[in-house]
Amino acid sequence: MAPKVSTSATRAALLEAAREEFAAYGIAGARVDRIAERAGVNKERIYGHFGSKEKLFDAVITTALDDLTSQIALPGADPVDYVVRLSDYYREHPDLARLLMWEALNYRGQDLLPGQEARVERCARKRDSLAEGRGEQPSADTARTLFLLTGLALFPAMMPQLARIMLGPDTDDHAAMRTQVAAFVRAALA
């Protein structure tokens, strides 16, 4: 008799397999049978753990963003370092950029995303940290600055084809890009 796999191990395997599948194919193109096969489980486990393919996608996004948040500290007094670290994270995890783009395509036109309340709170903490680090009161301007800083960090991972076109042979010079990003943020926030 084969050893029984724990529920948490099955859930983790499904999330990992689903992250790869959704990053590659989006919600509409992802197939539960491929996810189950990658995870080494029966596809009914997907429905047992998550209820639907869409809820599995939402769990993948939440897990991916939780990982990002656990590894990248709040912007605080050093937003330059924050953007550089965030940019490095997206470069090392390009699947997260793809997942966020698929999410934007799938939920376009909808006012609320699944789990949006928790994400709003997370971004408010980042906004407040940025404001405090800059000696300001949190405001809509601070939130817009945070949004633009996040976009700056995310853009190279979202548009690698544009980087290849614009940068040519320098596309993979991450040290140069880090230096450029840091200088740009420093000048923009001066």
C-alpha positions, 0 to 999 in steps of 0.5 A: 500500500502506497504511503498516504500524502498529507493534505497540506502536501497535496495542496502545496503540490497543487499550488506549485503545479497550478502556478506553472500552468496559470503562468503559461496559459492563464485562467482560460487556457489552463487545464485541470488535468495538466495541473493534477498530472504535474502535482501527481494527484487526481484532478478531483483533488483540485475541486476538493481543495479549491472548489473550482479552477478560478478559486485555484487561480485566486489561491495561486495569486494570493500565495505568490503575493504572500511570498513576495511580501515575506521576502521584500520589506516595506519601502520605509526610508529607502524606497530606492533599495525597495524598488531595486529589491522588488525589481530583482524579485520580479526578475527572479520570479517572472511567473508572478508578472505573468500571473498578474497580467493574466489576472488583469486580463481575466478580471478586466472591467470588474470592480473587485478582485477576489481577495481584494480587501487583503491586498488593499490592506497590504498596499496601505501598509506599503503606502504608510511605510513610504510616507513615514520614510519620507516624513510625510502623511500618507496620501493619494500622492503617496499611493500614486508614487508607490504605484509608479515605483511598483510599475517601474520594478515590474515593467522589465519582467512584464515586457521582456520582448520590449527589453530585447528590442530596445536594449539589444545585447544589453538585455541581460545586463542586470547590474546595469539595469539595477544601477539605472533603476536606482538612479532613476528612483533617486532622481524622481524622489529627490 
